[in-house]
Amino acid sequence: MKTKTVLTFLLIATATAIQAQNASSFTLQGNIEGLQEGDTLIIAEYTLPEWTKEKQDTLIVQQANAFSLTFPVEHTSYLSLMHFPKTGKPLPSSKMALSFLARPADKLTLTGTIDYFVLAEIEGGFYNNPLVQQENSLEREYDKVGIDIIRNMERARINEQKDSVQFYGQQYNTRRRPEQMRVISDSLTYNTHDTEYAAFEFLKDNFRWNFSEGMQRYEKFNDEVKESYIGRKVKELIQKKEKLEVGNTPPDFIVITTTGVERTLSSYKGKHLLLYYWGMCPGSIQLSPQLTEFYKTYHQQGLEVLSITKDDPLKSQPQLKENPRTWDRFKDFLNPIWEVVYEVEHDNAKIGSDYIFNVLPTVMLISPEGITLFRGYNDYAGLEKAFLDSLNKK
């Protein structure tokens, strides 16, 4: 009897442990044609809404055309999955990874081919919702066209067909999302109130709405969504947006510049401060020369610029210095005339969270009294108008 009692206890304990593990992780299975034994998959979880990597894990594929993994998550999480072949390089693509949303205890299945790994169809969890399925189906079709263009452009580059490279580059840059995609996306983002996935879509779309619009949308979610992890994140973001609204006083900050100087918001009292969040993106490359002239013109009248970026772009793209023509194009952009802050250094990441710096580029103008005058994205005209209006009131 004693042995039987111990055995029963062990079985119960094992079952309890398995249930606890399942409740704090999700499983992901893949049926991917062309996946090879020995290929590498890297899965990563990102914080919301900062989109910074929280943790990651690596899986070596053990069976051709299939894989299975379990990944720990404490709440609804945004994840990415990257594929690296055992030999050679991944095919050129406009997307680096397959992104998806998962909850603890979710069981998700991917179906697709290795050539379009990032476009694999997802089943299970949120992805059984018909509207989500429809949105993702249209996105896969749109992204496949983009990937094909990128690959045509790369073949033309290898064959030194400059005219073709230019043709495909223009074709890629002039693509427009079908109207049906916008309609379905907006339906999920703004008119669906009973799923956490809709709250996630609204969180992603945060650059399109201000504080009052955010409050109006949030109030339409049902109680379950409001109390969910993503729902709480939406509310936190709305509260942050209120502090950053034009006419309000943004929170103070402490950052250390790349030259080791400590700066706070109060350091700039009596001067106009332009906060500029930038990175290696077309919008920043286009905007930076305009801001340089803006700074040169008005610096003597009390304009200061503090620029914030993730880290030194040359660390991830050292090849920019290898070609003299390329370096000549980017050297002023990468070595601006104002002070620079790297978020990865010291405790500088807090300013990115407090000021919702998650869209490139973002500009924010603060008055000499510490009041927000303007906040926008690639909008130099709006920034300049706000500055001149403030200057003329003096």
C-alpha positions in Angstrom: 0.0 0.0 0.0 2.8 2.3 0.8 4.5 1.8 -2.6 1.2 2.4 -4.3 0.6 5.6 -2.3 4.1 6.9 -3.2 3.6 6.1 -6.9 0.2 7.8 -6.9 1.8 10.9 -5.3 4.6 11.0 -7.9 2.2 10.7 -10.8 0.1 13.5 -9.4 3.2 15.7 -8.8 4.4 15.0 -12.4 1.0 15.8 -13.9 0.9 19.0 -11.8 4.3 20.0 -13.0 3.4 19.4 -16.6 0.2 21.5 -16.2 2.2 24.3 -14.6 4.7 24.2 -17.5 1.9 24.3 -20.1 0.3 27.2 -18.3 3.5 29.3 -18.5 4.6 28.4 -22.1 3.2 27.8 -25.5 4.0 25.2 -28.2 4.8 25.9 -31.8 4.9 23.2 -34.5 6.0 23.7 -38.0 5.3 21.9 -41.3 7.7 23.7 -43.5 8.5 22.2 -46.9 12.3 22.4 -47.6 13.3 22.7 -43.9 16.5 20.7 -43.5 17.9 18.8 -40.6 20.6 20.9 -39.0 18.9 24.2 -39.9 18.7 26.8 -37.0 15.6 28.5 -35.7 15.8 31.5 -33.4 12.7 32.5 -31.4 12.7 35.8 -29.5 10.2 37.6 -27.3 9.8 41.4 -27.3 8.5 43.9 -24.8 5.5 46.0 -25.6 5.3 48.7 -26.8 9.1 49.3 -26.8 9.6 46.4 -29.2 12.9 45.6 -27.5 14.1 42.0 -27.2 13.3 40.4 -23.9 14.7 36.9 -24.3 15.4 34.3 -27.0 16.2 30.6 -27.6 17.7 28.6 -30.3 16.5 25.3 -31.9 18.5 23.0 -34.2 16.1 21.3 -36.5 16.1 17.5 -36.0 13.8 16.4 -38.8 13.4 17.5 -42.4 10.3 19.6 -43.1 9.1 19.7 -39.5 10.0 21.2 -36.0 8.4 21.5 -32.6 9.4 23.8 -29.8 8.1 25.0 -26.4 8.8 28.5 -25.3 8.1 30.0 -21.9 5.8 33.1 -21.8 4.2 34.7 -18.7 1.5 36.5 -20.6 0.3 37.3 -24.1 3.6 38.0 -25.9 4.9 39.3 -29.2 7.4 36.9 -30.8 9.6 36.5 -33.9 11.0 33.4 -35.5 14.0 33.5 -37.7 15.4 30.7 -39.9 19.1 30.2 -40.8 20.0 27.3 -43.2 22.7 24.9 -42.1 24.7 25.8 -45.2 24.6 29.0 -47.2 22.7 32.2 -46.5 19.0 32.9 -46.1 17.3 34.1 -49.3 17.0 37.8 -49.7 13.7 39.1 -48.2 11.9 42.3 -47.2 11.1 40.6 -43.9 13.7 39.3 -41.5 11.4 37.1 -39.4 8.0 35.7 -39.0 6.2 37.6 -36.2 3.2 36.5 -34.2 1.3 36.8 -30.9 1.0 33.9 -28.4 -0.5 33.3 -25.0 0.5 30.8 -22.3 -0.9 27.3 -23.2 -1.5 28.2 -26.9 -0.7 25.6 -29.5 0.2 27.1 -32.8 1.0 25.5 -36.1 3.0 26.9 -39.0 2.5 25.7 -42.6 4.5 26.9 -45.5 7.7 26.5 -47.6 11.3 27.4 -46.7 11.6 29.8 -49.6 8.9 32.0 -48.0 9.4 31.0 -44.4 8.5 34.4 -43.0 5.1 34.1 -44.7 4.1 30.8 -43.1 0.4 30.4 -42.4 -0.4 30.4 -38.6 -3.2 28.3 -37.1 -4.3 28.2 -33.4 -4.7 30.7 -30.7 -5.7 34.2 -31.9 -5.2 33.0 -35.5 -8.4 31.0 -35.5 -10.4 34.2 -35.5 -11.8 34.6 -39.1 -11.0 38.4 -39.3 -7.4 37.7 -38.1 -7.1 35.0 -40.7 -8.4 37.3 -43.5 -6.0 40.1 -42.5 -3.0 37.7 -42.4 -3.9 36.1 -45.7 -3.9 39.5 -47.4 -0.7 40.5 -45.7 1.0 37.3 -46.9 -0.1 38.0 -50.5 1.2 41.6 -50.3 4.5 40.6 -48.6 5.2 37.8 -51.2 5.1 40.4 -54.0 7.6 42.5 -52.0 9.9 39.6 -51.4 9.9 38.6 -55.1 10.8 42.2 -56.0 13.7 42.2 -53.5 15.0 38.9 -55.0 14.7 40.2 -58.5 16.7 43.3 -57.5 19.3 41.2 -55.8 19.8 39.0 -58.9 20.1 42.2 -61.0 22.7 43.6 -58.5 24.8 40.4 -58.7 24.7 40.5 -62.5 25.6 44.2 -62.4 22.4 45.2 -64.2 22.1 48.7 -62.8 19.0 49.7 -64.8 17.2 46.6 -63.5 18.3 47.3 -60.0 16.8 50.8 -60.3 13.6 49.5 -61.9 13.0 47.0 -59.1 13.9 49.5 -56.4 11.4 51.9 -57.8 8.8 49.1 -58.1 9.3 48.2 -54.5 9.1 51.8 -53.1 6.0 52.7 -55.1 3.9 49.7 -53.9 0.6 50.5 -52.2 -1.3 48.3 -49.9 -4.7 47.2 -51.3 -7.7 49.1 -49.9 -9.2 45.8 -48.7 -6.1 45.4 -46.4 -6.7 48.8 -44.8 -10.4 48.2 -44.4 -9.9 44.8 -42.6 -7.0 46.1 -40.5 -9.0 49.1 -39.4 -11.9 46.8 -38.6 -9.7 44.8 -36.3 -7.9 47.8 -34.8 -10.7 50.2 -34.2 -14.0 48.3 -34.4 -13.4 44.9 -32.7 -13.9 45.1 -29.0 -13.8 41.5 -27.6 -10.4 40.2 -28.4 -6.9 41.0 -27.0 -5.6 40.7 -30.5 -7.5 43.9 -31.4 -5.8 45.7 -28.4 -2.5 44.5 -29.8 -3.2 45.9 -33.2 -4.2 49.2 -31.6 -1.0 49.2 -29.6 1.0 48.7 -32.8 -0.9 51.6 -34.4 0.0 54.0 -31.6 1.6 56.6 -33.9 -1.8 57.2 -35.5 -3.7 58.3 -32.4 -3.3 60.8 -29.6 -4.4 60.7 -25.9 -8.1 61.6 -26.4 -8.5 59.2 -29.3 -6.7 56.5 -27.3 -9.1 57.0 -24.4 -12.2 56.8 -26.7 -10.9 53.6 -28.2 -10.0 52.0 -24.9 -13.4 52.6 -23.4 -15.0 50.5 -26.2 -13.0 47.3 -25.3 -15.0 44.9 -23.1 -13.9 44.3 -19.5 -12.0 41.1 -20.4 -9.8 42.9 -22.9 -9.3 45.9 -20.6 -8.0 43.5 -17.9 -5.8 41.5 -20.2 -2.0 42.0 -20.4 -2.2 43.9 -23.7 -5.2 45.9 -22.5 -3.2 47.1 -19.5 -0.3 48.0 -21.8 -2.7 50.1 -24.0 -3.9 51.9 -20.9 -0.3 52.6 -19.7 0.5 54.0 -23.2 -2.5 56.2 -23.1 -1.4 57.6 -19.8 2.1 58.3 -21.1 0.6 60.0 -24.1 -1.3 62.4 -21.9 1.9 63.7 -20.4 3.4 64.2 -23.9 0.4 66.1 -25.4 1.0 69.6 -26.8 0.4 72.0 -24.0 1.4 69.6 -21.2 4.6 69.1 -19.3 6.5 66.0 -20.3 8.4 64.0 -17.6 11.9 64.9 -16.7 14.7 62.6 -17.9 18.3 61.8 -17.2 20.6 60.6 -20.0 24.3 60.3 -20.6 25.5 61.5 -24.1 28.1 59.7 -26.2 30.7 62.2 -24.8 29.8 61.3 -21.2 27.8 64.5 -20.4 24.7 64.1 -18.2 21.6 65.9 -19.6 18.2 66.3 -18.0 15.1 68.1 -19.3 15.7 70.9 -16.7 19.2 71.3 -18.2 17.5 73.0 -21.1 15.4 75.5 -19.2 15.2 78.8 -21.0 15.9 77.2 -24.4 13.9 75.4 -27.0 14.8 71.7 -27.0 14.2 69.4 -30.0 14.3 65.7 -29.1 15.0 63.7 -32.2 14.6 59.9 -32.3 16.3 58.5 -35.3 17.9 55.4 -36.9 19.0 53.9 -40.2 15.7 54.4 -42.0 14.7 56.4 -45.1 12.6 58.8 -43.0 15.6 59.7 -40.8 18.0 60.0 -43.7 15.6 62.4 -45.4 14.8 64.4 -42.3 18.3 64.8 -40.8 19.7 67.3 -43.4 16.6 69.5 -42.8 17.1 69.4 -39.1 20.8 70.2 -39.5 20.0 73.4 -41.4 17.2 74.1 -38.8 19.8 73.8 -36.0 22.4 76.0 -37.8 19.8 78.7 -38.4 18.3 78.9 -34.9 21.0 77.6 -32.5 22.1 81.2 -31.7 18.4 81.9 -30.8 18.3 79.3 -28.2 17.6 76.1 -30.1 19.2 72.9 -28.8 18.9 69.4 -30.3 19.3 66.1 -28.3 19.1 63.1 -30.6 18.4 59.6 -29.3 19.1 56.3 -31.2 19.3 52.7 -30.2 23.1 52.4 -30.6 25.9 53.2 -32.9 24.7 52.3 -36.4 28.2 51.4 -37.5 28.3 48.5 -35.0 25.6 46.7 -37.0 26.5 48.1 -40.4 30.3 48.5 -40.5 30.2 48.2 -44.3 29.0 51.8 -44.5 32.6 52.9 -44.0 34.1 50.4 -46.5 32.9 52.2 -49.6 34.2 55.8 -49.9 31.1 56.9 -51.9 28.8 55.3 -49.4 30.6 56.8 -46.5 30.6 60.2 -48.1 26.8 59.9 -48.3 26.3 58.9 -44.7 29.1 60.5 -42.7 27.3 63.6 -41.8 24.1 61.7 -41.0 26.1 59.3 -38.6 28.1 62.2 -37.1 25.6 64.9 -36.4 26.5 68.3 -35.1 24.4 68.0 -32.0 24.6 65.8 -28.9 23.7 62.1 -29.3 22.4 59.6 -26.8 22.6 55.8 -27.3 19.7 54.0 -25.5 21.8 50.8 -25.0 24.3 52.7 -22.8 23.9 53.6 -19.1 20.2 53.9 -18.1 19.3 55.8 -21.3 16.6 53.4 -22.4 14.1 54.9 -19.9 13.7 58.1 -22.1 12.6 55.9 -25.0 9.9 54.3 -22.8 8.7 57.5 -21.1 8.7 59.4 -24.3 7.3 56.6 -26.5 10.2 56.7 -28.9 9.2 53.6 -31.0 8.6 55.0 -34.5 11.4 56.3 -36.7 11.8 59.2 -37.0 10.1 61.0 -34.1 10.6 64.7 -33.3 9.4 66.5 -30.2 9.8 70.2 -29.5 9.7 71.5 -25.9 9.4 75.2 -25.0 11.9 77.1 -22.8 9.3 76.7 -20.0 9.3 72.9 -20.4 6.0 72.6 -22.3 5.4 70.4 -25.3 5.0 72.5 -28.4 5.0 69.8 -31.1 5.2 66.1 -31.5 5.2 64.3 -34.8 7.1 62.1 -37.2 8.6 62.9 -40.6 6.9 66.4 -40.5 9.5 69.1 -40.7 7.0 71.8 -41.8 4.9 71.2 -38.7 8.0 71.3 -36.5 9.3 74.6 -38.0 5.9 76.3 -37.7 5.6 75.3 -34.0 9.1 76.7 -33.3 8.6 80.0 -35.2 5.2 80.5 -33.6 6.8 80.1 -30.1 9.8 82.3 -31.0 7.5 85.1 -32.3 5.6 85.1 -29.0 8.7 86.2 -27.1 
